[in-house]
C-alpha cells in the first residue's frame, strides 16, 4: 500500500461537503469521509481577518491517489482557494490498514 493519508478541507455548507465526499468515494479516491461542524473559522482573506462557520471534511486515502484528489477538489470546490491539507498517517492498526487498502482498490 502507498503511504496512508488524512486529508482535510472545509466548506461553507454541509451539502457541499456531502457532495464532495460522495463524488470522491464513488471514484475510490477515498475510503472514508467524515463531516463535522459547523466549526468556527478565523483566517486572513484579502487583507483582513474574517470569521465564518464551516464544515470540515476529513478523508482517508493514500499518497498514490493524492494528486488526482487534489486536482478534483481544487476544480470542484466552491472556494476560490480551498484548504487541501494532507497529513501522513504514521501509525494505524493493521486491520484498518487492510480495510483502507481494500476499499481504495479500483
C-alpha positions as CSV (number, residue, x, y, z in Angstrom):
1,X,0.0,0.0,0.0
2,X,1.1,3.6,-0.7
3,X,1.6,5.9,2.3
4,X,-1.8,6.4,4.1
5,X,-3.1,10.0,4.4
6,X,-5.7,12.0,6.2
7,X,-6.8,14.9,4.0
8,X,-8.9,17.8,5.2
9,X,-10.8,20.6,3.5
10,X,-13.6,22.9,4.7
11,X,-16.9,24.1,3.2
12,X,-19.4,26.9,3.9
13,X,-22.3,24.4,3.8
14,X,-22.8,20.8,4.8
15,X,-24.4,19.9,1.4
16,X,-21.3,20.9,-0.5
17,X,-19.2,18.7,1.9
18,X,-21.5,15.8,1.4
19,X,-21.5,16.1,-2.4
20,X,-17.7,16.2,-2.5
21,X,-17.4,13.2,-0.2
22,X,-19.9,11.2,-2.3
23,X,-18.0,12.0,-5.5
24,X,-14.6,11.1,-4.1
25,X,-16.0,7.9,-2.6
26,X,-17.6,6.9,-5.9
27,X,-14.2,7.4,-7.7
28,X,-12.5,5.4,-5.0
29,X,-10.1,8.3,-4.3
30,X,-11.0,8.0,-0.6
31,X,-12.1,5.1,1.5
32,X,-13.8,7.1,4.2
33,X,-15.2,10.6,4.8
34,X,-16.3,12.3,7.9
35,X,-18.1,15.6,8.1
36,X,-18.2,17.7,11.3
37,X,-19.4,21.1,12.1
38,X,-20.3,23.7,12.0
39,X,-16.9,24.9,13.3
40,X,-15.9,28.5,13.8
41,X,-13.0,29.5,11.5
42,X,-11.0,32.7,11.6
43,X,-8.5,33.5,8.9
44,X,-6.8,36.1,6.7
45,X,-8.7,36.8,3.4
46,X,-8.0,39.6,1.0
47,X,-6.1,41.7,3.5
48,X,-8.4,41.4,6.5
49,X,-9.3,38.9,9.2
50,X,-12.7,37.3,8.7
51,X,-14.7,34.7,10.7
52,X,-17.2,32.2,9.4
53,X,-18.8,28.9,10.1
54,X,-17.6,26.0,8.1
55,X,-18.0,22.2,7.8
56,X,-14.9,20.1,7.9
57,X,-14.5,17.2,5.5
58,X,-11.9,14.7,6.8
59,X,-10.9,11.9,4.3
60,X,-8.8,8.8,4.5
61,X,-6.8,7.9,1.4
62,X,-3.2,7.3,0.3
63,X,-0.4,9.1,-1.4
64,X,-0.9,7.3,-4.8
65,X,-4.3,9.0,-5.1
66,X,-3.5,12.4,-3.6
67,X,-2.6,14.3,-6.9
68,X,-5.9,13.3,-8.6
69,X,-7.9,14.0,-5.4
70,X,-6.2,17.5,-5.0
71,X,-6.9,18.3,-8.6
72,X,-10.6,17.4,-8.4
73,X,-11.2,19.1,-5.1
74,X,-9.4,22.2,-6.5
75,X,-11.6,22.2,-9.6
76,X,-14.9,21.5,-8.0
77,X,-14.6,23.2,-4.6
78,X,-16.8,26.4,-4.4
79,X,-14.0,28.4,-2.6
80,X,-11.5,30.4,-4.7
81,X,-8.6,29.0,-2.6
82,X,-9.8,25.8,-0.9
83,X,-7.9,24.3,2.0
84,X,-6.5,21.0,0.9
85,X,-4.2,19.6,3.6
86,X,-2.7,16.1,3.7
87,X,-1.2,14.5,6.8
88,X,0.8,11.3,6.7
89,X,-0.6,8.6,9.0
90,X,2.4,7.3,10.8
91,X,0.6,4.6,12.9
92,X,-2.6,2.7,12.3
93,X,-3.9,-0.7,13.2
94,X,-3.2,-3.5,10.8
95,X,-6.9,-4.3,10.5
96,X,-7.6,-0.6,9.5
97,X,-4.7,-0.6,7.1
98,X,-6.0,-3.7,5.4
99,X,-9.5,-2.3,5.2
100,X,-8.2,1.0,3.7
101,X,-6.1,-0.8,1.1
102,X,-9.1,-3.0,0.1
103,X,-11.5,-0.1,-0.3
104,X,-9.1,2.0,-2.3
105,X,-8.7,-0.7,-4.9
106,X,-10.2,0.2,-8.3
